[in-house]
Amino acid sequence: MLPTSHGERHDGPLGTTENERQRLQAMLSEFQRISTFAESLNWECQQLRNEVSRLQADKARSQKEREGIGEWFSALMNEAVGRLRAEQPAV
């Protein structure tokens, strides 16, 4: 066996090269798998952000509608009370 610069021993230059190639190929495959997974997570995260934005817009729209209905109902009730008071005979 021949010593390497790191003090490791291998079966020779060709064995060392093949082992290193296999190790690097495995690392590259793992990196590609992780990279694909990260891209998938980023896409899903963006979809969730879009959904949150849509829901926030729906919430704001609903709040404005409720406020409008509340104002309309309040005005209607004030008008009804005013008419009832006007129709009551003076005591």
C-alpha positions as CSV (number, residue, x, y, z in Angstrom):
1,M,0.0,0.0,0.0
2,L,1.1,3.5,-0.7
3,P,0.9,6.4,1.7
4,T,-1.1,9.5,0.7
5,S,-0.5,13.1,1.6
6,H,-3.0,12.8,4.4
7,G,-1.4,9.8,5.9
8,E,-4.1,7.4,4.6
9,R,-3.1,4.2,2.9
10,H,-4.8,2.9,-0.3
11,D,-4.2,0.0,-2.7
12,G,-2.5,2.3,-5.2
13,P,-3.1,5.3,-7.3
14,L,-5.8,3.7,-9.4
15,G,-7.7,2.5,-6.4
16,T,-7.4,5.9,-4.7
17,T,-8.7,7.6,-7.8
18,E,-11.7,5.2,-8.2
19,N,-12.6,5.5,-4.5
20,E,-12.4,9.3,-4.7
21,R,-14.5,9.3,-7.9
22,Q,-17.2,7.1,-6.3
23,R,-17.2,9.3,-3.1
24,L,-17.5,12.5,-5.2
25,Q,-20.2,10.9,-7.3
26,A,-22.2,10.0,-4.2
27,M,-21.7,13.5,-2.8
28,L,-22.9,15.0,-6.1
29,S,-26.0,12.8,-6.2
30,E,-26.8,13.7,-2.6
31,F,-26.3,17.4,-3.4
32,Q,-28.6,17.1,-6.4
33,R,-31.3,15.4,-4.3
34,I,-31.1,18.1,-1.6
35,S,-31.1,20.8,-4.3
36,T,-34.3,19.4,-5.9
37,F,-35.9,19.1,-2.5
38,A,-35.0,22.7,-1.6
39,E,-36.5,23.9,-4.9
40,S,-39.7,22.0,-4.2
41,L,-39.8,23.6,-0.7
42,N,-39.2,27.1,-2.1
43,W,-42.1,26.6,-4.6
44,E,-44.4,25.3,-1.9
45,C,-43.4,28.3,0.3
46,Q,-44.3,30.7,-2.5
47,Q,-47.6,29.0,-3.0
48,L,-48.4,29.4,0.7
49,R,-47.3,33.1,0.6
50,N,-49.7,33.6,-2.3
51,E,-52.5,31.9,-0.3
52,V,-51.8,34.0,2.8
53,S,-51.9,37.2,0.6
54,R,-55.2,36.1,-0.9
55,L,-56.7,35.3,2.5
56,Q,-55.5,38.7,3.9
57,A,-57.2,40.5,1.0
58,D,-60.4,38.5,1.5
59,K,-60.3,39.4,5.2
60,A,-59.9,43.1,4.5
61,R,-62.8,42.9,2.0
62,S,-65.0,41.2,4.5
63,Q,-64.2,43.7,7.2
64,K,-65.1,46.6,4.9
65,E,-68.4,44.8,3.9
66,R,-69.2,44.3,7.6
67,E,-68.5,47.9,8.4
68,G,-70.7,49.0,5.5
69,I,-73.5,46.8,6.7
70,G,-73.1,48.0,10.2
71,E,-73.3,51.7,9.1
72,W,-76.3,50.9,6.9
73,F,-78.1,49.1,9.7
74,S,-77.3,51.9,12.2
75,A,-78.6,54.6,9.8
76,L,-81.8,52.5,9.2
77,M,-82.4,52.1,12.9
78,N,-81.8,55.8,13.5
79,E,-84.3,56.6,10.8
80,A,-86.8,54.2,12.2
81,V,-86.4,55.6,15.7
82,G,-86.8,59.1,14.3
83,R,-90.0,58.2,12.6
84,L,-91.4,56.4,15.6
85,R,-90.7,59.5,17.8
86,A,-92.3,61.8,15.2
87,E,-95.4,59.6,15.1
88,Q,-95.9,59.4,18.9
89,P,-98.6,61.8,20.2
90,A,-97.3,64.5,22.6
91,V,-98.2,63.8,26.2
